[in-house]
Amino acid sequence: MLVTNDDELGEVRDAALVIEDGVVVAVERAGAQGDERIDAGGRCVIPGFVDSHTHLVFAGDRSEEFAARMAGAPYGAGGIRVTTEATRAASDDELMRLTRARREEARRAGITHLEIKSGYGLDVETERRLCEVAGQFTDDVTFLGAHVVPAEYEGCADDYVELVCGEMLAACAPRSRWIDVFCEEGAFDADQSAAVLHAGAIAGLGLRVHGNQLGDGPGVQLAVEMGAASVDHCTYLSDADIEALAGSDTVATFLPATDFSTRQPYPDARRAIDAGVEVAIATNCNPGSSYTTSMAFCIALAVRDMRMTAQEALRAATLGGARALRRDDVGHLAPGARADAVILDAPSYTHLVYRPGVPLVAQTITG
């Protein structure tokens, strides 16, 4: 079975995918000839996963925090500062080595394209360094200086926002495609978040928002009002949030491994999809709340706990991620797309849910 994501999921049986110069040029019947041939042996071929929300560039370890949370400690945004200390102290070579290892792990898990955020520097020089490192692995780099208020600005959040919108943005914008803000209690309020997004837009960056993770909040409405490409987490969605998303081009990106890791409730994806909201699934790979590069795990959680079908979850993890990044070259295998594909060691993509935890990615093909 070949999944193209062309015309709904686009399931084609007994198919051959014809690739030339790293681009899909045709979908033909099995047996098509070419200079080289990869025989999938009757296994399922899907588009490469598009992970539209990651924090791969960081140093340090927060496994003790995770263990404490599993023992009953509540989750909060403050743990980000722990990673910030370790990341500021890390050399460029160390950050490059750590990020390369995580990127390779993600590739083995079938992720052929991903977005990478900064956000663990929270000062001008370190944020610049993080954007530079991220740019070695993707052209979808997101400047996230507005992750949380660093310790040295405790009680002076507005002053930190001014830094983010000024000197920090000037240093990071040339190395980024996107700007993001954590619009949440304990991070940045609606006015502060709007200021960050407005400054990013003036600098020519696309907009992204962390929103509605820890409770009802203004993140979704702000994202829609400002035309953000995506609002991510969306754990808590009001009827007004659903209506706003359904009437917009803003993608609701769900991060189910985060809800698993933090013991938060899972988003009601069924409600959003039935209302016509465009959705994506991403890993949110980060050291504190979702240290995984397994999109298959996220898909299984989305089906099991968010009431998505296997078809919807696969589409959200491929084409949905591409739309959250406003790209038309990845996330599908129709003619003209980048030849990013995954051969599953299974006859159907349903096995990603049917056999949770089993490493079913037999081969990852990038371009």
N, C-alpha and C positions, 0 to 999 in steps of 0.2 A: 504494500500500500504506500502510495506517495501522497503526502499532504502538501498542497500548494498554497493554501489560504487565498486562493482566487475563486470567487463565487462561493460565499460562506466559507466552509473549511476547505473545500476543494479536494475531496478524496478521490484519487485516481488509482485504479488497480491495474496491475500488469503494465506498468509505465516505465519509461526511460526519461531521465532528466538530461538534456543536452546542454553542455556548458562550453563556452568559448571565451577565452581571455578573462576568466573569473566572473563571467556574467551568464545567467540563464538565458538561452536563446530559444529553447523549445521544450515542450513536453510531448513525447511521442510514445508510441506503443513499445513494449518491451522488445529488445532485439535490435534497436537502433545502433548503428555502428559509429565509431569514432576513433581518433588516434590512440586514445587511452580509454580504458573501461574499468569501472569499479562495479563489481557484482554485489548487490545487496543481499542476494541469496534469499529472496522472498521476505526479507524483513521490512519493517516500516521505516520510511524516510520522512522526516519532518523538517520544516525550516529551522535554522539555528535559533536558539532562544535569544531574545533581546531583553537584556536586563537594564531597565531604565532608571534604576535607583540603587547605587552602591556607594560605599565609603571605603574604598580599598586602600587608600594611602594613610597609613597610621603605624605607630609603634606602640609597644606595651601590651599588657595582658590584663583582662578583667574577669578571669575565670572565677575568682573568689567572689566577686560581686554577683555573678550568675548563680553560684552555689547558694549564696545567701538569699537570693530572690526565690530560688526553688524551695528554700526552707521557710519562706513566708515574708521576707522583707519586700516592701513595696518598690515599684519601679518609679524613677524620676529622672529628669533630664540632667541632673547634676553630675552623673558619672562621666559625662563627656569631658569634664575638666581633668579627670584622671588620665585619660588618653592624651589630652592636650599637653600635659607635662612631659610625658614620654616622647611624644612626637616632636616637640620643640627641641628636645635634647638629641634626637637622632640625626645622623649625618645624611646627606643626599644619597650616598652610596647605600646606606642601610635601608632607607625608605624605598629606593629603587629595587633592592633585592627582595624586600618583603612584598612589595606590590607585584613584582614579576611572579613570585611564587603563587600569590593569590589569583593573579590573572590566568596563570597556567592551570591552576586547580579549576577555575571556572570554565576554561576551555574544555578540559576533560569532562566536565559536567554538561557540555553541550551549549554553553553560552558563547555565541560567536560575535556578538556585539554588546557593548555595555557603556553605560554612563558612569563617570567617576566624579565624586564631589570632593572639594577641600573641606575645611571645617574643623580640623583638629590642630590648627595653628593658633588662630584667634589673635594673631598679631600680623603686622604687614609683611615682614620678611618670611615668616613661616608659611603663611597663606600663599604667598607668591611661589615658594618652593614646592608646596603641595600641588599647585596647579601645573607647574612645570613637570613634575614627576607624572602626574595623571596624563598629561599630554603625550607622554611616550607610549601610552597604551590605548588611547581612544581620542577621537575628534569630538566627542561629547563630554567635555570637561565643564563641571559646574562649580562656580565660585560660591561657597557657603560660609563666608565670614560671619554671617548672622546665624550661627548654629546655637550658641548660648552666649551669655555675657561672661567673659573670663573673670577670674578671681580679682585681678587688679582693677577691674571696673565695677566691682561689687557696689551696688547702690547708686551707680552712675550710668545706667543703661543708655540714656539718651546720648551721653558723651561717646559711648562705644558705637552706637548707631551712626553718629557723625563720622567716626573714624572709618567704619565700614563703607559708608557712602562716599567718602572722600579719598584719602590716601590709599586705603586698602583696595578699594575698587579700581583705582587708577593703576595699581601694581598688578592686579589679577585679571582685569578685563581683556588685555591683549592675549592672554593665555587661556581664555574661557569662551564657551559658546553660550552658557546659561548662568543665571544667578538664582539662588534659592534662599529661603528664609524659614526658620522654624517658628511658625506663628502658633504659639501654645503658651498656656500658663506655665511659668517657670522659665520661659525663653523670651519671646518678643510679643508685644500686644499688637492690635490691629494697626494702630497709627504708626508704630515703629516699623512693622512689617511692610506697610504701604510705602513708607519712605525708602526702605531698602529696594523694593521692587521698582519704584519710580526711578531711582538713581541708576539701577541696572538697565532699565529700558532706555534711558537717555544715553547710556554708554554703548548701546547697541546689542545688549544681551537679551536672549529669550528668558522667559519667566517660569519659575517652578516654585511650588510651595509645599512645605511640610504642614499638614493641618489636620485638626480633628482627630488626633491620636489619643489624647488622655481624657477627652471629654468634649462636650459640645463647645464649639468655639467659632471664631470668625474666619478661619482659614479657608474654608470652601468658598464662602461668599466673596472673600477678597480675591481669591484666585480667578473666579469667574468674572468678576467686575473688571479685573485688570488684564484679562485675556491670557492668563497663564496656560502653558501647554499642558500642565499636569498639576494636580494636587494629590499628595501622597500620604498614605495611612488611611484616612477616611474611615476610621474605626467607628466613629459616632457621626451619623448622618441624619439630620432632621428632614421632615417632608419638604421644607423650603430649600434645603441643600440639594436634595434629589431633584427637585424641580429646576433649580438653577443649573445644575450639571447637565440635565437632559436637554436643556435649551441652549447649550453652549458647545464650543469646540474643546473645552477643557476635559482631559481624561482623568478619571478617578483611578489612581494606581493603588492597589491593595498590596500590603506587605505581610502576608499571613505568618511567615516565620517569626516576625516581630511579636505578633500577638501570642504565638506559641511560647516564645522565650520570656515574655513579660507577664504571662498569665492574664492578659487583657482579653476582653470578649472579642470574638471575631466579627468583622464587618458583615452586614447583611447584603452580600453581593446580589443575591436573588432579587431583592427589592430594587436595587439600582439598575440591574440589567433589564428587568421587566418594565422599568420606567423609560428605557431608551438611553441610559447613560453608557458612554464608551468607557470600557474598563481595561486596565492592564494589571498584570501581576509582576512583581519584582522581588528580588531577594533581600534588599536593604542590607547587604553584607557589611557588618561593622562589628567592632570588638565588644560592644556593650549589650545590644538588644537583639542581635540577629547575626551571629557569627556563622553564616553558612553561604556556600556558593551553589547549593543544590536547588536549581529551579524545579526539578522533579519533585522534591520534597514540598516546595511551595504549591505546586499544582495539586498534589495529593491533599494537602490541607485545605485548599480552596474548594475541592470537590467534597471532602468529608465534612468540613465545618463551616463553609460559607455557602453551601447549597448551589454551587455551580456544577454544570455538567462537565464531563471530561472534555468534550468538544469546546465548550466555552473557555475552560481553563487553559487549554493548549493555545487557543487563539489569543487569549489575553497575555500569555507568556511569550508570544511571538509577534503577531501583527499589532496587538494592543500596546506592547512595549515600543514598537516602531512609531506608532501614532503618538504616544506620550513624548517621544523625542522628535516628532514632526519630520519623520523620514519616510521616504517611499522606496528606498533601495534595499531595505532589510525587512525581515519578518514575514516574507512570503517567497515563493519559488516560481512565480510566474515569469514569463519572458521579460527581460529588462532588469530583473532583480539581481543583487549580488549573490553569487553562488555560495551561500552559507547554508549548509545542511547538516543534519544529524541522522546517522543510521542507528536505529534502536535495535537492540538484541531482543526483538519481540515482533510479532506479526501485526500489532496494532498499538497506537498511542495510548489506548485505554490501559495498557499494562503499566503506564507510569503511575496510575492510581491503584490498579489491581494488584501490583507487586511493590508496595511502598518500601522504600529503603534499599531496594535492590539496584545496583549500578547498571542500568540498562543502556547507557550510551556506549555503543560499540565503536563508533568512529565519528569524529567531528571534522567536517570539511569547511574550511574558511576560504572563500573566494576561489 
